[in-house]
Amino acid sequence: MPSLIIMRHAKAVDRMQAEDDFDRGLTPRGHADAARAADAMKSAGLKAELALVSPARRTRETFKALSSVFPDAAIEDPMALYHASQEMLERAVTEALESGADAIVMVGHNPGIGEFAHALAARADAMEGVPYGWPTSAAIAFDLADDSLMRPSRTFLFNPKA
C-alpha cells in the first residue's frame, strides 16, 4: 500500500533577514522543531523512498533534519514545488505514484502544503487534532488506497504546537 508524508518546512528567518524569500534559512527553533518532527517520524516507523522537496533553502534544511529517518530516499527538488498550490502538489504526488514510488515524503510551503494536508485529512475523515493553518514543522502521514489520493487513511500526525 502506498504511503505519503506531508510536512511544512520548519520555522524560517524573517523575510527581512534574508536577501530574498528563496534563501531564507531555518531559525534555531526551526532546527529544533525539525529534529523533533524527525524523532516523531522515526518513533512511528515511517518510511520514504522518495523525497519531493521544494528547492528553497528552508525546505532543504528541513529535509536535512529528516534525512537520518529516510537515509535512502531519492531526492527530487523541482522548482515547480516552490510555493506550489494544492493542485500542483497533488499532481506531483500522483505522478510519482504512477511512476512506481511507493513511499513518499513531501516538504513544502503554505498555503499549498497545508491545504493539501487538510484535504487528505478531510478525505480520510480524520480531522481530529489537525492544526488550523498548518504551522511550521507540522507533519501528517497517510496510507493510500491507490494513486488517486481519494481514499487516504491517516496514520500519523505531528503538531509542534501541541
Secondary structure, 3 states (H helix, E strand, C coil): CCEEEEEECCCECCHHHCCCHHHCCECHHHHHHHHHHHHHHHHHCCCCCEEEECCCHHHHHHHHHHCCCCCCCEEECCHHHCCCCHHHHHHHHHHHHHCCCCEEEEEECCCHHHHHHHHHHHHCCCCCCCCCCCCCCCEEEEEECCCCCCCEEEEEEECCCC
